[in-house]
Amino acid sequence: MKRYFGFATHGTTWRTEIMAGVATFLTMAYIIVVNPAILEAAGLPREASITATILSAAFGTLIMGVYARRPFAIAPYMGENAFIVFTVVKGLGFPWQTALGAIFLAGVLFTLLTLLGVRRWLAAGIPANLKHSFTVGIGLFLTFIGLNAMGVVQLGVPGSPVALGALNRATTLVAIGGFFATAVLLARKHRSALLLGIIITSVLSFGAGITPLPAGVASAPPSLAPLFGQLDIAGALTLKALPVVVIVFVMAFVDTIGTLIGLGARAGLLDASGNLPDMEKPMLADAVVNMAAPVFGTTTCGAFVESAVGIEAGGRTGVTAIVVAVLFLASLFFAPLFTAIPAHATGVAIASMGVLMLGAMAALDFADYTEWVPAFLTIVLMAFTYNIGVGMTAGLLAYPVLKVGTGRATEVPAAMWWLAAMSLLFYAVYPYH
């Protein structure tokens, strides 16, 4: 295996890695705008949140690239940010400073368990069928996100929660055209199909006047002062806040394991046992950023499922992640340019990635219901609850239940009992509405 400046090439090239990094960044750049918009509802100032989001993503992704040497990008998790805003702050009445303190404590736990090798042991103990279901579930999750961004599906009404989008809308028509252009490129085995799909859809959108051109190219980054160091760790250490710490910990814990395994499978980085070699390194990158992110002033971060787009473009090394980190830092000054990419264009790439990841269904065992039912719950609940962590915990809990119920308890690995206990604790303390 060749190495360039210490990076194993995995049969790739510098050009491919750079293009993969660009593809990943363009697909997830929406987080620069969307995360602050969600957090503003909890009282976090939007301008400062933009800077906090960018710095957290750049910091975590750089560690992933330089230390873990994996093509995975890190950024604030969608879903976890909404949980913090609408459940922890608005529903339970905790100040956002306390919520950030809870995320910091969860990050400390992540780091300790990673350094002790516990997270790697737990990940290695997950049965192969469940690991395949993580890939499929993430693929379905991405498909829904992508189709929604394209305008093909939309939120419905009570009794019909999802509905067909307005297919006569200009943005949707352009996105559908971009999707089929991407599909043709995929069918022709073009490595940059997803990146080209974003570019084609964006150019069509700009050219038709559907999406406005960037208002500017550069701007000064907003001050981080209103958020930096404002976390309340003492408040998060109270008995009242303990359920919040537990939920944040379990959600991010299982999210990271599932995402890393799913992305590693797509990249062909898993070993013969279905494990990601040196998994403690990307896990440690994830753990460290979850101590830094709340200090910057934003919510739980982790490996982003949109990294799959860069992986499909050929990214196999940490160079891909380093490129993403550099582009995030550049967006501090060129945010108007980067955020001009329309949501329906990135939606095309995300939905197309779902097409590819759902292919992992071929590896699932449909004949053995003790294997298939936990996988089924993992897949459907990831998408139908819009939360990777919920889907994973459902599968992790169902697996030993099905094995015990059929007299096959000896087939349950020791690590699965611990993961099931964590999943049960998650559902026990979750603040249901």
N, C-alpha and C positions, 0 to 999 in steps of 0.2 A: 504494500500500500504506500503510495507516494505521500510525502508531506511537504507543505509549503509553510515556512515560518512556524513549524511545530504543529500545524493543523493537518490532520489526516484528510485526504482529499475525497475518499469514498467514490473515486471515479468521476468526480466533478471538476469544474474549472473555475478560475477566478470570475470570468464573465458570467457564468451560470449562477454562481453564488451571489454576485452583485445584483443581477436581474431578479433573482429569487427574493433578495432583501427588499428591493423596490416593490415587487408584487405584494409581499406581505405587508409592507408599510401602507401602501395605497389602500389595501383592503381593510386595514384596521385604523386608518387615520381618523375615521369618524369619531373615535373615542375622545379625541381632543375637544370636540364640541359637545358630544352627547353626554359624557360623564359629568362635566360641570353643570349642564342644564338640569340633570336629575338631582345632583347634590344641592343645587340652589334651593330646591323645594324644602330642604332641611335647614336652610339658613346659611349655608356656606357661600361666601361671595363668589360669583361666577368667574370674574376676571382672574382672581387668585387661584381658583380651581383649575383654570386652563393651564397655568404654569405648574401647579402641583401634579396634574395628570401627566403632563409631558415629562417632567423630571422623574417621576416614579417609573414611567414606562422606559425611559432612556436608561435609568440606573439599573433596573432589573434586567433589561434585555442585554445591556453591556456585560453584566456579570454572567448571564447565560452564555453569551458568545465567547468571552475571554476565558472564563473559568470552566464552565460546563462544556463548552465547545459543541453546542447543539444548535440546530437551526430554528429554535423556538423563541418567539417574541413574548415578552411579558408586558402586561398593562392592567389597569383596574378592571376587575371582572364586572361584566354586565350581569345583572341579576342580584349579585351581592350588594351592589350600590343601591339598587331599588329596595332591597331588604332593609338596609341601614336607614334609608330615608323614610319609607312608608310604614315599616313595622317598628323598628327600634325607636326612631325619633318621633314620628307623627303618631304611631299607634300606642307605643309604650311610654312615651313622654320623656325619654332620655335626651339630654343635651347632645348635640353632635360632637362636642368635645369628649364626652364620655364614650360615645360610640367609637371614636378614633382610638381612645385608650384601650377599648376591648380588642380592637384589631391589632394593636401593638402587642398586647399580652398573648393573643393567639400566635402572632409571629414569633414571640419568644419560645412558646411551646413547640412550634414547628422546628425552630432551629435546634433546640435541645434534642428532640426526637430524631431529627435527621443526623445530628452528630453522633448519637448513640446507635445509629443503624436501625432504629425501630421502623422508620417509614419504609426503608428498603425491604426489610423482612416482611412487613405487611403487604407491600406491593407484590413481592415474589410469591406470596401465598394465595393470591387470587387465581382461581381456576381459569384455564385457557378460554373456555366458552364465555365466561363473563368478560374477559379481556376483549374478545372479539365484539361483544355486545357494546362495549364502551365506544369502539370505533363506529359501529353502526348508529348508536344513539347520538353521538356527536354529529354524524353525517345528517341524520334527520333533523337535529337541532339547527344545524347550519342551513339546511334546506328551507326550513320555516323562516328563519331570519332573512335569508336571501329573497325568497318569494315575497315576503312582506315589504322589504325594501324596494323591490321591483314594482310593487303595486298589484301583483297578481293575486295575492290573498290579503285580506284585511280583517281587522277585528269586527265581529258582528254585533249581535244583540243577545240579551238573555234568552236562552233556549236554542240559540244558534250562534255560539261564540266566535266562529270563524266563517268568513264569507268570501265570495269571489270579489276581487277588486274591480275597479272601473277599467275594463280593457280598452275602452275608447279614449282613455286619457293619454295625452301625448307622451308623457314620461314612461308610462307603462308600455306603450307600443315600441318605443325606442329600446327599452330594457328587454322586451321579448325578442326584438331583432338582434340585440347584442348577445342574448343567451344562445340563440341558434347559431350565430356566427362563432361563438365560443365552442359550442357543441361540434361544429364542423371541424374546427381546429383540433379539438380533442380527438375526434375520430381519425384525423390525419396524423395523430401522434406528435403534434407540435408542442414542444416543451414549454413555450411561453404562452400557451393558449389562454390561461386565466388573466395574465397581465394584459395581453392584447385585447381580451374581452373588455376589460376596464377602459382601455384607451379608445377602442372603437366606439363603445357606448358613450363615453364622455365627448368625443369629437362630434358624434352625431347630435348629441344634446346641445353642445355649444353652437354648432353650425346651424341648427334649426331654430336657435333662439329660445329653446326650451329652458335651458339653464344659463343664468347670467355668467359672463366671464368674470374672473376675479376682480374685485374692486381695487385691489392693489397687489403688490408683490411682497413687500416687506413691511414690518411693523415692530415696534419695541415690545418686548415681552412684558406682560402685566406683573406687578409686584406680588411677591409671595408673602409679604409681611402679615396680612390679615389671617393667614392660616398656619404659617410655619411655627412648629412647636406648641400649638394650642391644644394638643391632646390632653385629656384628663385621665391619667393612669390610676390615681387614687380613687376616683369615682367608679372606675371599671372594676376595682377590687372589692366592691361591696357585694353582700349576699344577693341584693336585688338585681345586680347587673350580671351575676354568674351565668344565668341562662343565655344571655347575649354572647358572652365569651365562648360558651360551649358551642352554640349554634354557629358562630363565625368560624370557630376552629374546625368543626366537623365538616361544614360546607366547603371551606377552602381546602381542607385536608384531602377529601375524597375527590373534589374537582381536579386538583393537581394530579393525583395519581391517574385518574381516568383520562385526563387530557394528554398527559405525557405518554401513556401507553397507546392511546389512540393515534397520536401524531407520530410516535415512534414506529408503529405498525405501518402507517402510510409511507413513511420515509424508508422502510426496510432496515431499520436500525435495531430491531428486536433480535434476541438470540433464539436458539432452538427451543427454549422453554417459554418463549413469549415474554421475556423480561428485557428491559432496557439496560444494557451494560452501563455500569457506573451511574446508576440512576440517582444515587445520593447527591451527585453534583448538580444536576438541574433542580433537584428538590431543595438543595441548600440555597441555590440562587433564588428560588421562590420564597423560601423562608426568610432570607435576609431582607428582601424587598418588602416583606410584610411588616418588618420592624421600621423600615425607612419611610414607607408610603404614608402612614398616619402622622409621622413627624413632618413630612412635606405638607400634609393636609388633605389626603384623599383616602379612599377606601381600599378594601382587600384587592391585592393584585395576584396574578398568576399567569401561567402559560396560556396564551390566547389560542383558541381553536382556529382562528383565521390564519395562524401560522401554516396551516395545511395548504394554503394557496401558494406560499413560497416553496413549500416542500414539493408540490406538484410541478412547480417551475424548475425543479432540479436542485434546490437547496438541501445540502446534506451536512454542512459543517457550521461551526460557530461564526464563520465569516458572514453568513446570511444574517444572523442575529446582530452582529456588529454594524452591518449596513443599516438595519432597522433602527438601532440605537442612534446612529449618527443622523439619520433622517428625522427622528423625533427631536433631537437637539436642534437641528436646523429649523424645525417647525416653530421653535420659540420665536424666531425672527421672520419666518416666511409662512406663518399660519394662514394668511389670506389666500396664498397660492395653493397650499396643500388641502385646505378645507373646501376649495372650490369644486373638487371632484364630487359629482352628484351621488346621492345615496343609491339611486337606482343603478348606477354603473358598478359600484362595489357590490351591490346586491346580486348582479349577474355572476360575478366571480364566486361569491359565497354559495349561491344556489348550485352552481356548476361543481363546486367542491363536494356538495352533498351527493351529486351523481356518482362521484368517484368513491366516496367513503362508504356508501351504502352497499358497495360490492362486497364488503366484508361479511355480508349475510351468508354468503356461500360457505363460510367456514363454521357457521353455527350448527349445533346438533339439535335438529328439530324432533328427532325420534324419542329422545330421553326427556320427559317432561320435568324431571328434577333439574335438568340443565337449561331447558328451553324457557320455562316459566320465569325464572330469575332474569334471564337475558331479555325476555319479552318486557318485563316490568321496567328494566333498566332503559330499554330503547324508548318505549312509549312515554314513560314519565319524564324523561329528559325533555322531550318535545312538548308534551301536553301540560307540564307545569312550568315550562320555560326556565328550567333550572337543572343543570348537569348534576349538581350535588344531590338533589332529591331523587333523580333517576338512579344514581349509583347506590345511594343508601338503601333504596327499595330492593335492588338486586342483591346487595350484600346481606341484607336481612332475610330475604326470601330463600337464598341458597341453602343455608343450614336447616331452615324450617322444612323445606321440601325433602332434604336428605334424611332428616330425623323422622319425618312423617312416613317415609317409605322404608324405614328400617335400614338406612344406609349411612348412618352417622359417621362410620369410620372413614368415609370418603371426604369428610370435611377437614381441610387442612387446619392446623392449630391457629394460624394467623386469621383465618376466616371467622373464628369464634370472637376474636377481639374486634374485628371489623364489624361484625354483626352487633356486638354489644355497643360499640360507638354509634352505629346507625339507630339502634333502639333508643339510646340516650338522646340522640338528635330529635327523634319524633316525640319523645317524652317531654322535652322542655320547649319544643317549638311553640311560639305564641300564635296559635290559630285564631283567626278572626271569627 
